[in-house]
Amino acid sequence: MNLETLPTLAAVPAAEWDHLARDTSFYLSHRWLSGEETDPSATCSYLLVRDPHGRPAAAAPLYLVHDEPNTNYRPEHHLDTGQDEAPRVIAGARRGYHNAPLLAAGLSGPQRAGCLTLLRDAAREHAARHGTRHWWPYLTDRAATELGDAYGTAPRRIEDDATITLPGTGFDDYLAALPAKRRSGIRGERRAFDARGLTVRAGPLANCVADAGRLLAILQRHHGHATDTAAMTAVMRRQARAMGEDARVTAAYDGPAMVAFSLVYHFGNTAWLRAVGHDPERTGDAFEYFNLAYYLPIEDAYRHGCTHLHAGMKSLAAKRGRGAHTSPLWALADPPR
């Protein structure tokens, strides 16, 4: 095995990188990570392990964080460490709350362990050069187990993650897999949404950046978060610029006004729900949120041939009520040496 450390993902063909990432996470895809390179709050590097034939066998991004605006990605919120001693290098995905080292399908157990050892040692050396340590946030179950063995330390459970399985070929198949009471409730929520008379349109995020930022900020404030509209609009604008035609929204309009939207990306066999926003004062109680966050993305996922909708963290009871299964997410820090 040969390990390279690269300063930009442009040095790796997208098809090669995504061959590793497609069954792991959209937030480790070539296009998403390339967009994150423009974020000035961290400096990116990439570890890439190739097998003796030159084929990618394992990979992981590394982020030397200068300023972390997202409190959920600050290590002192998850680890037993003070801010001054907290690791400043993130290994794996820095956004999206879904992380794992990338490993090629078909590797044997010893090969997987060997690749993880290479990634671990390279991440240690990279962090040491900057006078710090590294950590892996929001790891999936299997990744946490394997990395725990590689590092000789126990990961810490920090959150739970929700995914909705999409059986069959259409929305009726999704409904049929739910209990009868839930089927009835969902049909009622869809009827109420239809009766509201809103116009639903799909289109590029680039065409509605300001509205998406505004609605995202309104919903965040509705849930008690101090969120600045300009900051949310800037996040949406950066995504629109980086993701191009892949950044598409489904939006509901009351006349000319956009009152709700969802942003979903399709990668591998999964639809990844990235953002939902709506204005409760304009949408009332016609279940706009549930339709934009779940039912319309599920219909769209079936059209793209997806078998899962990744619904993410928080509001887990609502997600379980719509068929989601949940699994833990973990944080693992390289122990002090």
N, C-alpha and C positions, 0 to 999 in steps of 0.2 A: 504494500500500500504506500502511496505517495501523497503527502499532505502539502497543500499550497495555502498561503494566506494572501488574499486579494484585497485591494483597496476599493474596488467598485465591482458591482455585479455585471456591468457591461462587459467584463472580461470573460463571462461565462455565457454561452448560447442559452437563450430562454428555454428551448426544448430540453436541453440537458438538465438544467436546474429543475424545471417543472416535472421531469420524469421522476425525480426524487420527492417533490412536494405534493403532487396531485392527490395522493391518498392521505395526506397529513393535515394540511391547513392552507386555506387561501391566504392567510396572513404570513405564510412563508413562500408564497409564489414569487416568481421572478418579477412580474410587473408591480406587485404591491411593494416588495422590498426596494425596487428601483425608485419608486415614488418616495419612499421614506428617506432615501439618501439626501433629498432636498431639505430635510428638517435640520436646521442649524443647532438644535439643542443637543445633538449627539454626533459623534464621528463614527462612521461605519467601517467595518472590516468583515471579510467573509472567509471562513474555513472551508476548504473543499478537499475531500479525500478521493483519490482515484485508485482503481484496482490496477493490477499489473498490465491490463489491456488498455488502460487509459480511460476507462469508463467511470463516471461518478459513482462512488459507493456511499458517501456520507457527506454531510455539509451542515453548517450552522453560521448564521450571521452573528457578529459581535458588535455591541454598541458601547462606546465609551461616552457615558452620559455627562454632559456639562451642566444641564439644567433640566430637571424633569417636571414639566407642567402638570402631568397627570398623577395625582396622589396615589392612585391604584398601582402605579409602577415605581413607587418609592420603596426601597427595600426595608426601611425602618418601620413601615406599616405592617410588614409580614414576618420579619425576622427579629430575633432577640439581639438587636444591635443598636447602638446609638447612631445618630446621624453622621458623626465624624468617623465612625468605624465601619459604616455601611459600605458594601461593595458598590463600585461605580461602573462596573461593566456588566451589561445584560447579555446573556447568551441566548440565542434563539430570537423569536419574534418579540418586538418591543411594543406592538399594538395588537389589539384584537382579542386578547384574553384567551388565547389557544396556542399552545407551544409544545414543541418536541424537537429533538435533533432529527435531521433528515437522514434516513437510512434506506438504501436500495432494497427493493423487494427481492426475496430469494437468498439473502445472506443467511448463513448458518448462525447458530447461537454464538460460537466462538468468534466468527467474523464480526457480528454485531458488537460483541464486547470489545474486540480489538479496535473497531472504528470509534467507539465511544471513548476508549482510552486515549486515542490520538486526539480527538476533539477536546477532551478534558485537559490534556497536557498543553495543547496549543492555546486554549483559552486561559489557562493559568499563566503561561509565559507572557501572553499579551497583556493581561491585567497587571502582572508584576512589573512590566516595563513602565506602567503608568502609576506605580505605587499603590495598587489597590487589589481587590479580589473580584471574582465574578459570581453571578447567580443566575439561575434559570427560573423565571416566574411563570405561573399559569401552565404548568406541565400537565399533560394528559396522564391517565392512570399508568399505562404501560411505560411511557417515557419516564415517569417518576420512579417506577420500580427499577428499571434498567440503570438509570443514572444514579439512583441510590446505591446500587451495587458497585458502580464504577467509582463513586466518590467515597464509599465507605461511610455514608452518613444518611440519616433518615430524612426524607422530605417532609414538609409541613403542609397539611391540608389548609387551603385558604379560601376556596370558593366551591361552588357547584355549577355545572355547565349543562345546558339543555339542548337536546336534539330531537326533532320530530322525524320519525321514519315514515316514508311515503310509499306504501305498498301499491301494487297494480300500476295503472296507467293514467289515472285521473282522479279528480276531487271526490267523486262518488266512492272510489276505492278507499281513499283516506277516511271518509266518513264511516264506511262500513266496518272499519277496524276499531271504531270507538264504541264504548257502551251506549246503549239506546238513549239514556238520559242525556248524555253529552251530544249525541247526534241531534236530538231535538233542540237543545239549547243553541247549538251552532247554526242550525237552520233558521232559528228565530233571530239570531244576531245578523245573519245575512239578509233576511227579509227586512229588518228594521233599517239596515244600511241602504238597501235598494229603495225603500220608501222615502228616504231623505231626499232623493232626487239629485244627488251630487253627480258631477261629471267626472269620470275616472279616465285619466290619460297617462300613458307611459311615454317617456322621452329621456333625452340625455340630461344628466345632472348639470352639465354646463349651461343649460338653458334656464335653470331655475335655482342657481346657487344662492341668491339673496333670500328667496322664499324658504328654501330648505334650511339655511342657517337661522332664519328668524323662527321657524316652527320648532326646530330642534332646541333652541334656547328657551322658548316658551314652555315646552314640555319639561325641560330640565328644571326650570324655576318652579313649575307646578309641583314637582317632586321635592322641592326644598333645597335644590342646589343653586349656589351663587354662580350663575353662568352669564357671560357677556355675549350679546348677539353678534358683535363684530368678531369675536374670537371664534364662535361657531361658524360664522360665514367664511372666515379665513380657512377653517378646517375643510369645509365643503369645497371651497375654491381649489385648494391644493389637491384634494382627491380628484376633482373633475379634471384638473390639468394632468395629473399623473396617470389616471386610469383611462382617460379618453372615452372611447365608445363602450368600454366595459362598465362605466359608471352610468347606470340607468335607474331612474326612479319611476315608481308608480305613485301618482298623485291624485288627490280628490279636490275638486274645485266647486265652490259655491259661487256661481256666476263667474266673474273674472278672478276671484280671489282663491289662491291655493290655501286650503285649510288643513290638509293632512298629507303625509307622504311616507314612503319607505324606500330605502336604498338597499338593494340586494345584489350581490355578486355571485356568479356561477363559476365554480372551479371544481374539477374532478367530477364526482357524482353528487355534489352537495351545493345547495343554495345557501349562501352565507348572508344572514340578515345583519347589515352593518349599522343602519341608523333608521329610527322612526321619529317623526315629529308631528305634532298636531296642536291646534289651539282649542282647548276645552271650551272656551267661551263661544267659539264659532261652530263647534261640532255638536254640542249638546250631548245627549245620551244615546245616540243612534249607533253605538258600537263602531265608530270610525276607527278607533285604535286597533281593535281586534281584527277588523277586516284588512287594514293596511299592514299590520304587523304579522298576521298569520294567513288569513284565507286567500287574499290576493297573491301574496308571495308563494303560497302552496300551489295555486293554479299555474303561476308562472314557472315554478320549479318543474312541474309535470311537463309543461311545454318544452322545457330544455332537457328533458330526459333525466332529471335528478332523482335520486332515491332518498335524499335526506334534506331537511331544512335545519340549519344550525341556528338556534334561537338565542344562544348565549346565556349570560348570567342574569340574576335578579328575577323578581316576579315569578318564582319557580312554580308556585301553586297554579297560577294562571296558565303557565306553559304545560304543566302536567295535565291540567284539565282539557288541554287540546292535543293530548296524545304524546307529549314529550317524555322521553326518559332522561334521567339526569345521571351525571357521573362527576366524581370529584376532580378538582384542579389543585395542583400542588406547587409549592415553591421549594427550591433546593439551592443552598449556598455552598460554595467551595469553602471548606473549613479553614480557619486560620492555620498557617503552617509554621 
